[in-house]
């Protein structure tokens, strides 16, 4: 399903596959108070903007941790804790950000340039930071006054503003950082419409309205509670019974019935991200460490990985497993992106005979056994079983190893896998969908993949503000990625969120984040 460029509709009669982001609440039509319950498909990881790597944490952060910039429904960057887009010097190396005045953190301390500097320095220096490579070549951060921050770069870095519209731009209370240090996630404190209240692991996360918030009059709800329910059918049942008012990541199997329910709306948009298959080709000592050889043909020989890709029939897969709602993907760049090109959308076709030929050239015996780590949700298991049947024709014997989502994240970081299925919710700048995952030393490069030719193309693209030049470089990067096949891109999912009509103002944009902070119950 291609993205409907024209747009978003807010009605309930939108055609299947047409974008519906939701609309802001009408202040006259919602009442103050109440607790919103969101049925959440997976447990968020650490509620620490420096360390977090899960989409589900971003749902919670959206309510409690505002950013310097945000993304609107057109996937454009807009100011949030900043008051305007940055001013960039002629050489591209000095970035000045004006800050909102009068904002306070949930602990009452003032939001100012010193707080921004403290957060950025933590992102850059924390040993476990997932933000370091997102922020690029920052040299120093200056605070000429309380209301402006100046970032000095070693080289121009085009993706910086996009990064500051995500976790890298979430500013943490310096007081809380000083008190809690690496335990910040146990009681996170930021600027936001809500503040953290409590977390019961594997069960729920609760936040309550923050009276310190600078725009507190626009907040309708008293509280939001995320209930972790990994089974999509149970999330749908909670929605129908009224135990929850929102369910994220609804199954494509439930889509038709939920859309046909007159008491519900289904918000949907094409994801900026991808779902993929990552091979471990050098992650021996953990993510971020120097890659080391792994004594397996599939890790050592790209022909074996290419064979796996030729064994895949993406179109048949999305039709059979997802009723055609998701779209085949062969690259980290969405066809809807301004950075897309013919090269970026090139796709190896399904060819089981070619797969067997490559396995023969690689000198491996067939069926070649591969163990795949995957999350243990019903939808993921359906995908795994379809993959298992599909690659058999290409000469592979796929063994499925299902685990809890949070365990999957831990195992991938440690390098305890041969192949894993996982995705990325996507960002507006392609650099944030690529470099962190496949660039040498990238903070989410769990494959342990390293190719200097690819690094050179990605670095050049990061330093250019010329759209055509960047487009060409990303096309080259995709060509290299498809030759090495450390990460095989599989499909692009639709963001599907079901919402009770008792709720107004809940929105989900193409970045996949549920925006619940300004929602309210209908009067």
C-alpha positions as CSV (number, residue, x, y, z in Angstrom):
1,X,0.0,0.0,0.0
2,X,1.6,3.3,-1.0
3,X,1.4,6.3,1.2
4,X,-1.5,8.6,0.3
5,X,0.5,11.7,-0.2
6,X,-2.5,14.0,-0.1
7,X,-3.5,12.9,3.1
8,X,-4.7,12.6,6.3
9,X,-8.4,12.3,7.0
10,X,-9.9,12.5,10.5
11,X,-13.2,10.9,9.8
12,X,-14.1,7.3,10.4
13,X,-15.1,6.6,6.9
14,X,-11.6,6.7,5.5
15,X,-10.7,4.0,3.0
16,X,-8.6,1.1,4.1
17,X,-5.0,2.0,3.9
18,X,-5.6,5.8,3.8
19,X,-3.7,7.8,6.4
20,X,-5.7,8.9,9.5
21,X,-3.5,10.7,12.1
22,X,-6.3,11.7,14.4
23,X,-7.1,15.4,15.1
24,X,-6.4,17.7,18.1
25,X,-9.1,17.7,20.8
26,X,-11.8,20.4,20.6
27,X,-11.5,22.2,24.0
28,X,-15.3,22.7,24.1
29,X,-16.0,19.0,23.6
30,X,-13.8,17.4,26.2
31,X,-14.0,17.3,29.9
32,X,-11.2,17.8,32.4
33,X,-10.0,14.8,34.4
34,X,-10.0,11.0,34.1
35,X,-7.4,8.4,33.6
36,X,-6.6,7.2,30.1
37,X,-5.6,3.5,29.8
38,X,-3.5,2.5,26.8
39,X,-3.0,-1.2,26.0
40,X,0.6,-1.5,25.0
41,X,2.1,-4.2,22.9
42,X,5.5,-4.5,24.5
43,X,7.4,-3.5,27.7
44,X,9.3,-0.2,27.3
45,X,13.0,-0.4,28.0
46,X,14.7,2.1,30.3
47,X,12.9,5.4,30.7
48,X,16.2,7.2,30.3
49,X,16.5,9.3,27.1
50,X,20.3,8.6,27.0
51,X,19.9,4.8,27.1
52,X,16.5,4.0,25.6
53,X,16.2,2.2,22.3
54,X,12.6,1.0,22.2
55,X,9.7,2.6,20.4
56,X,7.4,1.9,23.4
57,X,9.5,4.1,25.7
58,X,8.9,6.9,23.2
59,X,5.2,6.6,23.9
60,X,5.8,7.3,27.6
61,X,8.4,10.0,26.9
62,X,5.9,11.8,24.7
63,X,3.8,12.5,27.8
64,X,6.7,13.2,30.3
65,X,9.8,14.3,28.4
66,X,9.5,17.1,25.9
67,X,12.2,17.7,23.3
68,X,13.9,20.7,21.8
69,X,12.0,19.8,18.6
70,X,9.1,17.6,17.6
71,X,7.8,16.2,14.4
72,X,4.4,17.2,13.0
73,X,1.9,15.0,10.9
74,X,3.7,16.0,7.7
75,X,6.9,14.6,9.2
76,X,8.4,18.1,9.4
77,X,10.5,19.4,12.4
78,X,8.8,22.0,14.6
79,X,10.0,23.7,17.8
80,X,9.0,22.3,21.2
81,X,11.3,23.4,24.0
82,X,13.2,25.5,21.4
83,X,11.3,28.5,20.2
84,X,12.5,28.4,16.6
85,X,14.5,26.2,14.2
86,X,18.3,26.6,14.7
87,X,20.4,29.3,13.1
88,X,23.3,27.6,11.3
89,X,26.5,29.3,10.3
90,X,27.7,29.5,6.7
91,X,30.2,26.8,7.2
92,X,27.6,24.5,8.8
93,X,29.6,24.1,12.0
94,X,27.9,26.4,14.5
95,X,24.3,25.7,15.4
96,X,22.4,28.2,17.7
97,X,19.2,27.1,19.4
98,X,16.9,29.7,21.1
99,X,15.1,28.2,24.1
100,X,11.7,28.5,25.7
101,X,11.6,30.8,28.7
102,X,9.7,30.1,32.0
103,X,9.5,26.3,31.6
104,X,10.1,24.1,34.6
105,X,11.0,20.5,35.1
106,X,8.6,18.3,37.1
107,X,10.8,18.7,40.2
108,X,10.3,22.5,40.0
109,X,13.8,23.4,38.8
110,X,14.1,25.8,35.9
111,X,14.6,24.7,32.3
112,X,17.5,26.6,30.8
113,X,20.6,26.4,28.6
114,X,22.7,24.8,31.4
115,X,20.2,21.9,31.6
116,X,20.4,21.4,27.8
117,X,24.2,21.4,28.0
118,X,24.1,18.8,30.9
119,X,21.8,16.5,28.9
120,X,23.8,16.7,25.7
121,X,27.1,16.1,27.5
122,X,25.6,13.0,29.2
123,X,24.4,11.7,25.8
124,X,27.9,12.1,24.4
125,X,29.9,10.7,27.3
126,X,27.8,8.0,29.0
127,X,29.4,4.6,28.3
128,X,26.1,3.0,27.5
129,X,24.6,6.0,25.5
130,X,22.5,5.1,22.5
131,X,22.5,8.7,21.4
132,X,26.2,9.4,20.8
133,X,26.3,8.4,17.1
134,X,22.9,10.2,16.5
135,X,24.4,13.5,17.6
136,X,27.3,13.3,15.3
137,X,30.6,15.2,15.6
138,X,29.8,17.7,18.4
139,X,32.9,19.4,19.6
140,X,31.6,21.7,22.3
141,X,28.4,23.1,23.7
142,X,28.2,26.8,24.8
143,X,25.6,28.6,26.9
144,X,26.0,32.3,26.2
145,X,22.9,33.0,28.2
146,X,20.1,31.1,30.0
147,X,17.9,31.1,26.8
148,X,20.3,30.0,24.1
149,X,22.6,27.1,23.4
150,X,25.3,27.1,20.8
151,X,26.5,23.7,19.5
152,X,30.0,23.7,17.8
153,X,30.5,20.8,15.3
154,X,33.8,19.4,14.1
155,X,32.2,19.0,10.7
156,X,28.8,20.0,9.3
157,X,26.1,17.5,10.3
158,X,22.8,17.7,8.4
159,X,20.9,15.1,10.6
160,X,21.4,17.1,13.9
161,X,18.0,18.8,14.0
162,X,16.2,15.5,13.2
163,X,18.1,13.9,16.1
164,X,17.0,16.7,18.5
165,X,13.4,16.0,17.5
166,X,13.8,12.6,19.2
167,X,15.4,11.2,22.3
168,X,18.6,13.1,21.8
169,X,16.6,16.3,22.3
170,X,14.8,15.2,25.5
171,X,16.2,17.4,28.2
172,X,16.5,15.9,31.7
173,X,16.5,17.7,35.0
174,X,20.1,18.3,36.1
175,X,19.0,17.9,39.7
176,X,17.6,14.5,39.0
177,X,20.6,13.5,37.0
178,X,22.9,14.5,39.9
179,X,20.8,12.6,42.4
180,X,20.0,9.5,40.4
181,X,22.9,9.2,38.0
182,X,22.7,5.9,36.0
183,X,19.4,5.2,37.9
184,X,17.6,8.1,36.2
185,X,15.1,5.6,34.7
186,X,13.9,4.7,38.1
187,X,12.3,8.1,38.6
188,X,12.7,10.2,35.3
189,X,12.3,13.9,35.6
190,X,11.8,16.1,32.5
191,X,9.6,19.0,31.2
192,X,6.2,17.6,30.2
193,X,2.4,17.7,30.5
194,X,2.7,14.7,32.8
195,X,5.2,13.4,35.4
196,X,6.3,9.9,36.2
197,X,4.4,8.2,39.1
198,X,5.2,4.5,39.1
199,X,6.3,1.5,37.2
200,X,5.4,-2.2,37.8
201,X,7.8,-4.2,35.6
202,X,6.1,-6.4,32.9
203,X,2.8,-4.9,34.0
204,X,2.2,-1.1,33.8
205,X,3.6,2.4,33.8
206,X,1.6,5.4,35.4
207,X,2.1,9.1,34.9
208,X,0.1,12.0,36.4
209,X,-0.6,15.5,35.3
210,X,2.3,17.9,36.1
211,X,1.1,21.3,37.5
212,X,4.5,22.7,36.7
213,X,4.1,22.3,33.0
214,X,4.2,25.6,31.1
215,X,1.0,24.8,29.1
216,X,-0.9,23.1,31.9
217,X,-4.2,24.6,30.9
218,X,-4.2,22.5,27.7
219,X,-3.8,19.2,29.6
220,X,-7.2,17.5,30.1
221,X,-6.4,14.1,31.7
222,X,-5.4,13.6,35.3
223,X,-3.4,10.5,34.5
224,X,-2.3,8.0,31.8
225,X,-1.6,4.4,32.4
226,X,0.1,2.0,29.9
227,X,-0.9,-1.6,30.5
228,X,1.5,-4.1,28.9
229,X,-0.4,-6.7,26.9
230,X,1.7,-8.4,24.3
231,X,-1.1,-10.4,22.7
232,X,-3.0,-8.2,20.1
233,X,-6.3,-10.1,20.6
234,X,-6.2,-9.4,24.3
235,X,-5.5,-5.7,23.6
236,X,-8.5,-5.6,21.2
237,X,-10.6,-7.4,23.9
238,X,-9.6,-4.8,26.5
239,X,-10.6,-2.0,24.1
240,X,-14.0,-3.6,23.4
241,X,-14.7,-4.1,27.1
242,X,-13.8,-0.5,28.0
243,X,-10.9,-1.6,30.2
244,X,-8.6,0.3,27.9
245,X,-9.4,3.3,25.6
246,X,-6.5,2.9,23.2
247,X,-4.6,-0.2,21.8
248,X,-1.4,0.2,20.0
249,X,0.0,-2.0,17.1
250,X,-3.3,-3.7,16.4
251,X,-2.9,-6.9,14.5
252,X,-3.7,-6.8,10.8
253,X,-5.8,-9.9,11.6
254,X,-8.1,-7.7,13.8
255,X,-8.0,-4.7,11.6
256,X,-11.3,-5.3,9.7
257,X,-13.3,-6.1,12.8
258,X,-12.0,-3.1,14.7
259,X,-12.6,-0.7,11.8
260,X,-16.2,-2.0,11.6
261,X,-16.9,-1.3,15.2
262,X,-18.9,1.9,15.5
263,X,-17.6,2.7,19.0
264,X,-13.9,2.8,17.8
265,X,-11.7,4.6,15.3
266,X,-8.5,3.2,13.8
267,X,-5.7,5.7,13.3
268,X,-3.2,4.6,10.6
269,X,-0.2,5.8,8.7
270,X,2.7,4.4,6.7
271,X,5.7,3.9,9.0
272,X,9.0,5.8,8.3
273,X,10.8,2.7,9.5
274,X,11.2,-0.9,8.5
275,X,11.1,-4.5,9.8
276,X,14.2,-6.5,9.0
277,X,16.4,-9.5,9.5
278,X,19.8,-8.9,11.1
279,X,22.6,-11.4,10.9
280,X,25.3,-11.5,13.5
281,X,28.5,-11.2,11.5
282,X,30.9,-9.7,14.1
283,X,29.2,-9.0,17.4
284,X,31.2,-11.2,19.7
285,X,31.8,-9.0,22.8
286,X,28.6,-6.8,22.7
287,X,27.2,-3.9,20.7
288,X,29.7,-1.1,20.1
289,X,32.8,-3.3,20.6
290,X,35.3,-4.0,17.8
291,X,33.9,-6.6,15.4
292,X,35.6,-10.1,15.6
293,X,35.3,-13.0,13.2
294,X,32.5,-15.5,13.8
295,X,33.1,-19.1,12.7
296,X,29.9,-19.6,10.8
297,X,29.5,-19.6,7.0
298,X,26.5,-17.2,7.2
299,X,28.6,-14.8,9.2
300,X,31.7,-15.1,7.0
301,X,30.3,-15.4,3.5
302,X,28.0,-12.7,2.0
303,X,26.8,-15.3,-0.6
304,X,25.0,-17.3,2.1
305,X,23.2,-14.1,3.3
306,X,22.4,-13.1,-0.3
307,X,21.0,-16.6,-0.8
308,X,18.7,-16.0,2.2
309,X,17.5,-12.8,0.6
310,X,16.8,-14.6,-2.7
311,X,14.8,-17.2,-0.8
312,X,12.4,-14.4,0.4
313,X,9.2,-13.5,-1.4
314,X,8.3,-10.2,0.3
315,X,5.0,-9.6,-1.6
316,X,3.7,-13.1,-0.8
317,X,4.8,-12.6,2.8
318,X,3.0,-9.3,3.5
319,X,-0.1,-10.6,1.7
320,X,-0.3,-13.9,3.6
321,X,0.8,-12.7,7.1
322,X,-0.5,-9.1,7.1
323,X,-3.5,-9.2,4.7
324,X,-1.6,-6.8,2.4
325,X,-1.8,-3.9,4.8
326,X,2.0,-3.7,5.2
327,X,4.3,-2.9,2.2
328,X,7.3,-4.9,1.0
329,X,10.6,-3.0,1.8
330,X,14.1,-3.7,0.5
331,X,15.9,-0.7,1.9
332,X,15.9,1.6,5.0
333,X,14.6,4.5,2.9
334,X,10.9,4.8,2.5
335,X,9.6,5.4,-1.0
336,X,7.7,8.4,0.4
337,X,11.0,10.0,1.6
338,X,12.4,13.0,-0.3
339,X,15.7,11.1,-0.1
340,X,14.4,8.1,-2.1
341,X,15.7,7.2,-5.6
342,X,15.6,4.3,-8.0
343,X,18.8,2.9,-6.5
344,X,17.4,3.3,-2.9
345,X,14.3,1.2,-4.0
346,X,16.1,-1.5,-5.9
347,X,15.0,-4.9,-4.8
348,X,16.4,-8.4,-5.3
349,X,13.6,-10.6,-6.6
350,X,12.4,-13.8,-5.1
351,X,14.5,-16.6,-6.8
352,X,14.8,-19.9,-4.8
353,X,17.0,-21.4,-7.6
354,X,19.4,-18.5,-7.4
355,X,19.5,-19.0,-3.6
356,X,20.5,-22.7,-4.0
357,X,23.1,-21.7,-6.6
358,X,24.7,-19.2,-4.2
359,X,24.7,-21.8,-1.4
360,X,26.4,-24.2,-3.7
361,X,29.0,-21.6,-4.7
362,X,29.6,-20.9,-1.0
363,X,30.4,-24.6,-0.5
364,X,27.8,-25.2,2.2
365,X,25.6,-28.3,2.7
366,X,21.8,-27.9,2.3
367,X,19.5,-27.6,3.9
368,X,21.6,-24.9,5.6
369,X,20.5,-24.5,9.3
370,X,19.8,-21.0,10.7
371,X,18.5,-20.1,14.2
372,X,16.3,-17.0,14.3
373,X,15.6,-15.0,17.5
374,X,12.2,-13.3,17.4
375,X,9.7,-11.7,19.8
376,X,7.1,-14.1,21.1
377,X,4.0,-12.3,20.1
378,X,1.3,-14.1,18.0
379,X,1.9,-11.8,15.0
380,X,5.7,-12.2,15.2
381,X,5.3,-16.0,15.4
382,X,3.0,-16.0,12.3
383,X,5.7,-14.1,10.5
384,X,8.4,-16.5,11.6
385,X,6.4,-19.6,10.5
386,X,5.8,-18.0,7.1
387,X,9.5,-17.2,6.8
388,X,10.4,-20.8,7.8
389,X,8.2,-22.3,5.1
390,X,9.4,-19.8,2.5
391,X,13.2,-20.1,2.9
392,X,12.9,-23.9,2.8
393,X,12.5,-23.8,-1.0
394,X,15.8,-21.8,-1.1
395,X,17.8,-24.4,0.8
396,X,17.5,-23.2,4.4
397,X,16.3,-24.9,7.5
398,X,15.1,-22.0,9.7
399,X,14.8,-22.7,13.5
400,X,12.6,-20.3,15.4
401,X,13.6,-19.1,18.9
402,X,10.9,-16.9,20.4
403,X,11.6,-14.7,23.4
404,X,10.1,-11.7,25.3
405,X,10.7,-8.4,23.6
406,X,12.9,-7.0,26.4
407,X,15.0,-10.2,26.4
408,X,15.3,-9.9,22.6
409,X,16.9,-6.4,23.0
410,X,19.3,-7.8,25.7
411,X,20.3,-10.8,23.6
412,X,20.9,-8.8,20.4
413,X,23.1,-6.3,22.3
414,X,25.2,-9.1,23.7
415,X,25.6,-10.8,20.3
416,X,23.8,-14.0,21.5
417,X,22.1,-14.7,18.2
418,X,22.8,-15.9,14.6
419,X,19.8,-14.1,13.0
420,X,17.2,-11.9,14.5
421,X,13.9,-10.3,13.4
422,X,13.4,-6.8,14.6
423,X,12.4,-3.4,13.2
424,X,12.9,0.3,13.6
425,X,10.0,2.8,13.8
426,X,11.8,5.3,11.6
427,X,12.9,8.9,11.6
428,X,12.5,11.7,9.1
429,X,16.2,12.0,8.3
430,X,17.5,8.8,6.6
431,X,20.8,9.0,8.5
432,X,18.9,8.0,11.7
433,X,17.5,4.9,10.0
434,X,20.9,3.8,8.7
435,X,24.2,4.9,10.3
436,X,23.4,3.9,13.8
437,X,22.6,0.3,12.6
438,X,25.1,-0.4,9.9
439,X,27.8,2.2,10.3
440,X,31.0,0.9,12.0
441,X,30.7,1.3,15.7
442,X,27.1,2.6,15.5
443,X,25.4,2.4,18.9
444,X,22.7,0.1,17.5
445,X,24.9,-1.9,15.1
446,X,24.1,-5.2,16.8
447,X,25.3,-7.1,13.7
448,X,28.9,-6.1,14.2
449,X,29.0,-5.1,10.6
450,X,31.8,-2.9,9.2
451,X,32.4,-1.7,5.7
452,X,34.7,1.3,5.1
453,X,33.1,2.0,1.7
454,X,29.7,2.3,3.3
455,X,31.0,4.4,6.2
456,X,32.5,6.9,3.6
457,X,29.2,7.3,1.8
458,X,27.3,7.7,5.0
459,X,29.8,10.2,6.4
460,X,29.7,12.3,3.2
461,X,25.8,12.2,3.3
462,X,25.9,13.5,6.9
463,X,28.1,16.4,6.0
464,X,26.0,17.6,3.0
465,X,23.0,19.9,3.1
466,X,22.4,19.3,-0.6
467,X,19.3,17.1,-1.1
468,X,20.4,15.7,-4.5
469,X,23.9,14.9,-3.3
470,X,22.5,13.1,-0.2
471,X,19.9,11.2,-2.3
472,X,22.7,9.9,-4.6
473,X,24.9,8.9,-1.7
474,X,22.0,7.0,0.0
475,X,21.4,5.2,-3.3
476,X,25.1,4.1,-3.2
477,X,24.7,3.0,0.4
478,X,21.7,0.8,-0.4
479,X,23.7,-0.9,-3.2
480,X,26.5,-1.7,-0.7
481,X,24.0,-2.9,1.9
482,X,22.4,-5.3,-0.5
483,X,25.8,-6.7,-1.5
484,X,26.8,-7.4,2.1
485,X,23.3,-8.3,3.4
486,X,24.2,-8.0,7.1
487,X,20.7,-6.5,7.5
488,X,17.9,-7.6,5.1
489,X,15.0,-5.2,4.9
490,X,11.7,-7.0,4.8
491,X,8.6,-4.8,5.0
492,X,7.4,-1.4,6.1
493,X,4.5,-1.6,8.4
494,X,1.4,0.6,8.8
495,X,1.1,2.2,12.2
496,X,-2.3,0.9,13.4
497,X,-3.8,2.2,16.6
498,X,-7.4,1.7,17.7
499,X,-9.1,4.4,19.9
500,X,-12.4,4.5,21.7
501,X,-14.7,7.3,20.5
502,X,-15.0,8.3,24.2
503,X,-11.5,9.8,23.6
504,X,-10.7,12.9,21.6
505,X,-7.3,14.4,20.6
506,X,-5.2,11.2,20.5
507,X,-2.9,11.3,17.5
508,X,-0.3,9.1,15.8
509,X,1.9,10.5,13.1
510,X,4.2,8.6,10.7
511,X,6.9,8.4,13.3
512,X,4.6,5.8,15.0
513,X,4.5,7.6,18.4
514,X,1.2,7.7,20.2
515,X,0.5,11.3,21.2
516,X,-1.8,11.1,24.2
517,X,-0.7,14.1,26.3
518,X,-3.4,16.5,25.1
519,X,-6.2,14.0,24.7
520,X,-9.3,14.0,26.8
521,X,-12.6,12.2,27.5
522,X,-15.6,13.4,25.4
523,X,-18.2,15.4,27.4
